[in-house]
Amino acid sequence: MASRFWTQGESDTEEESSDYDEQEEGPLETTAVAGGSKYLQTEASDSDDSDGQKRVVRSAKDKRFEEMASTVEQMKNAMKINDWVSLQENFDKINKQLEKVMRVTESDRVPNLYIKSLVMLEDFLNQALANKEAKKKMSSSNAKALNSMKQKLKKNNKQYEDLINKYREKPDLFEEKDEDEQEEDEEDDEGGSDLDDEDLLNRESEESEDEEEMEKEAAESGSGWEKMLSKKDKLMDKQFKDPSQITWETVNKKFKEIVAARGRKGTGRIELVEQLTFLTRVAKTPAQKLEILFSVVSAQFDVNPSLSGHMPINVWKQCVHNMLAILDILTKYPNIVVDDMVEPDENETQKGADFDGTIRIWGNLVAFLERIDVEFFKSLQIIDPHTREYVERLRDEPMFLVLAQNVQEYLEGVGNYKGASKVALKRVELIYYKPQEVYDAMRKLAEQSAGGERETESGDETKVVEESRGPPAFVVTPELVPRKPTFPENGRALMDILVSLIYKYGDERTKARAMLCDIYNHAIFDEFSISRDLLLMSHLQDSIQHMDISTQILFNRAMAQLGLCAFRMGLTAEGHSCLAELYSAGRVKELLAQGVSQSRYHEKSPEQERLERRRQMPYHMHINLELLEAVHLICAMLLEVPNMAANSHDAKRKVISKTFRRLLEVSERQTFTGPPETVRDHVMAATRALRQGDFGRAFEVIKSLDVWRLLRDKDNVLEMLKAKIKEEALRTYLFTYSSSYNSLSLDHLAKLFDLSDSQTHSIVSKMIINEELHASWDQPTGCIVFHAVEHSRLQALAFQLTEKLTILAETNERAIESRIGGGGLDGLPLRRKDGQDYAAAAASGAGGRWQDFSFSQGRLGSSGGRTGYGGGRSSASGQASGGNFSRDRTGQLRSGGYQNSRYQDGPGRMFQSGSSVRGNQMDTSTRMVNLNRGVRA
Amino acid sequence: MANTTARSFLQVAATEEAAPPLRVVQIEGLVILKIIKHCQEFSPALVTGQLLGLDVGSVLEVTNCFPFPIREEDEEVEAEGANYQLEMMRCLREVNVDNNTVGWYQSTLFGSFQTVELIETFMNYQENIRRCVCIVYDPSRSNQGVLALKALKLSDSFMDLYKNNNFTGEKLREKNLSWVDIFEEIPIKVSNSALISAFMTELETDTPVRQCDYERLQLSTNPFLERNVEFLIECMDDLSMEQQKFQFYYRNLSRQQAQQQAWLQKRRTENMARKAAGEEPLPEEDPSNPVFKPIPEPSRLDSFLITNQISNYCNQINGVAGQSFSRLYLMKALHDEK
């Protein structure tokens, strides 16, 4: 350990920098080591100082500078070991030295060395602060020093803000001046401040000259591209300046180095991409180029580190181009195989273009493609849909489709149908929600932009060639893969091709998603029966709960679209059943992933909310919620209004749409109903009109909704709606007023509801057949003759009671079944669960008790009479004289009405006999009886 | 009756220690009339009142009663009610009337009295008075020419259970308690002094038919039946609710058991691995594990009461229907004769 520090103090070579890297990567030192190192450190630097100063006579100015440089050196050393305590000391020291230097030089110009060190310090500080984990691990004194350092530096840096900024902009400027002033220092500094780069430098000695040259060049040419490059790229250029020197090995080595640097702290992500892009140009073999291109793409994915943000759009485009380049290579050299299963040979890529055998390269096209799609999706999620940026972004869609198409074709060519089906799904997911108009628009855009892009692209390329100045790419790959998407005329046709491929080769999830997209697409194209059949045949409804959330969202979307389609077709009942579930919980937004709904009852954790946000659909894929709500409510209205009229005496009995009922209740509770504003208000107003049979007004109100303009064939739909409303108005009228009529003429009805005779006839006949209306036709006179069959209240109640009883009995049976299972009661363990008991008690209570009474009535009657009033001699005697009849009655009533403990034995015995009479009618029931008996006995 | 009155108080005091079970509730005619008057006048509002009397061996004598003012759901009024009761008792004592509380009476509607509140009141009374009864009077039934009066008490075994508030299936089985065993009905004996009886006979008219009998011959039973069926429907709903509670409980229970099994399985495999590695096995029981926290079983009390209530309604319907048939046959016979 100690020796390492010693060497650190003295040398300033590559070894040291690699040392530094090690420390960066390795776990942080313990406190003890850190503390120890501080002393070692200072000692080291002391000796260093003395070494450097020995026997050299310098001017005072030089001496001051020397001091300062050595302090900077110490600071660097402290940085290397993350020792903030000594860093802080050194910082104070350098500030003092600065004063001295200023005094000596008698200028108000702050030395560049100082500014540089400040910048360096600041960077390091930020880096340290960003690394939270390491911060946690720090010793307390170290952490304290870090904090105080932060504050000090902040205060201090304010004074030199301009200079620092200037330095940051143009470090070379400072360096050059520096060089003039202090050549030795400069070199040291160079080495130190560019620690990261140092491992890139192979030929350090040539560096400074080269650099100067380069800088001059840069200044001369002044091209924007050059400026963007950081110093290391320049270095790289230099390194590979001479085309003749480049070999496969150098490129490979460089590539390995860059890849190794990836993900490391302090490695600029964008720079990494640029370095790699440069390497693709100098790659020696196609395989190598391919390998590097793969790394470029994955490095580009890394540009945006967070999950919530999206990849910068220009990077995304580059990424797509790179993918296309990959495909170019792959199609040109069919002997290269991309695989992510096997670890390829170290020197696999060395095999040249003329190599005959297969070359295996690590990579996964499908994964890359999916990632690109995800990034595209994310960017659409995040960009505000009402801006131009969003539209611009949407225009990139064809670009992705081209890529996907090409990848799919390649995969199919290679025989990887599984991958191809996955890619096809991605394409399907971009197309399924587009009606023909949108599809056409996209096709047109793709054709146009493909032409345009071709130009800009070629322009780009020439620019690249110009700019690169360096060697032209060794492996020139012609653009083999078409850059222009080929879309079939019809969106449906494309869907069919893709979907059939997926059905053939896809895995479960892919198939399910494709199926849902297919359903959605069919629904958009007004093919209700096809999409319904698809839904029912696939049995997706049963298994959708077990799928992942995004598939569930897709399912919801498909259901919503199916409902809309059914409505357009005039199938209100189907439409309602499709949509009812979406609306039952009042979380439509959430279910369709079209916005985050706020729940009043439980707060979402930020984590949940973030997850939800990540699932949101981009705006252009949204299903219009107002339209959806209007359709849902209108369907519900058309079903519910006649239903309510039919069951007027008990409103709760048959509810078709609970949501609608609730809304209606709310609107009925209002004391004053203003003109309708929202969709709900409109539908409620229409409902009120419809309940009174005023179909004209109902239709007018509905028609005034402005969501209808979103429908394609609005006129047809409204026409259909009008017919439906008339029909339901007629039905409602008949339900409500049939009891007031003896007969009704068909003509009158037809006139009343503006329907043709035949329509009216068919509606009424249907109602008669369905036994909704107790009436019959009188053909000669064209009249409906009503038969008044009204249930009395008692009868209605009795019906209700039987219904309840059936439900009760059913649940009881189920409870018993779940208890008994297949094994029967004997097989039950000793610790019987109470459900069985409960069920048994209830069953015997319901069945057995009844029997009790029927059996024991007579006898109990007499005994009851005896113990009851008859017992009271005096007063009862009067009553008794009233007649045997009355006395018996009371007795019987009493005994029937009251359960007396004294009669307990009676019923028990009776019961027993009752059950034995019943004998073996039902094995289980007798057994239950026995059990019960056992409990009571 | 003759026996009981013949016993002296001293004798009663001596025998009381054996505490024979309550056999009969003996009510003065006057008390009954007072109860009826009170309940009938306020019908359909439900009213209550206090019963006063003596506890003599296996007979509970009710010799006097007084009504309570109609209670309102208010704390103050409740306190006032208690004051009223004490004041009333004091006043009665001053005029030398029996002032020993033996229970209370209450009116009911169609026999819908089997509620948790009733049981609570019973428990309250039971704290102070060892033997107490509740006399329930149903004005609606009386309209049909029936004296719908019954005396109730809670069964002892039920009271034990209720005190521990333990209505799980296990306990109920242990105690052999089923829904019929909650309430015990005690026969009522109406006693009048000889003088009154004599006077009553004197008052009796010569006609063999009285108002009461006419009422009994009323043919309209629909409203009564309707109300009963309505109540029955309500009960069914309640029972379904209870059933759902149980279903829910069982679903939870089975889920928990599955979890327990899974946990145990995991623990066992873990232990096997530990054993193989030569380590101490972990305990198989872990009380701190939330999986082993028992799920509270829903109380059976409600379903018991509902069942009682249902049987009550059924009996009423049964009785009324039977009578109606008899009446209808009678009417038919009369009709035919004409």
Interface residues (C-beta under 8 A of the other chain):
Chain A: S792 R793 L794 L797 A798 Q800 L801 K804 L805 I807 L808 T811 N812 A815 S818 K833 D834 G835 D837 Y838 A841 A842 G845 R849 W850 F853 Q857 T867 G868 Y869 G871 G872 S874 S875 A876 G878 S881 G882 G883 S886 R889 T890 Q892 L893 G896 G897 Y898 Q899 N900 S901 R902 Q904 N932 V935 R936 A937
Chain B: G29 G111 V146 L147 A148 K150 S155 T168 G169 E170 L172 R173 N176 S178 W179 V180 D181 F183 E184 E185 P187 K189 V190 S191 N192 S197 M200 T201 E204 P208 V209 R210 D213 R216 N222 L225 E226 V229 E230 L232 I233 M236 D237 L239 S240 Q243 Q244 F246 Q247 Y250 L253 E297 R300 S303 T307 N308 I310 S311 N312 C314 N315 Q316 N318 G319 G322 Q323 S326
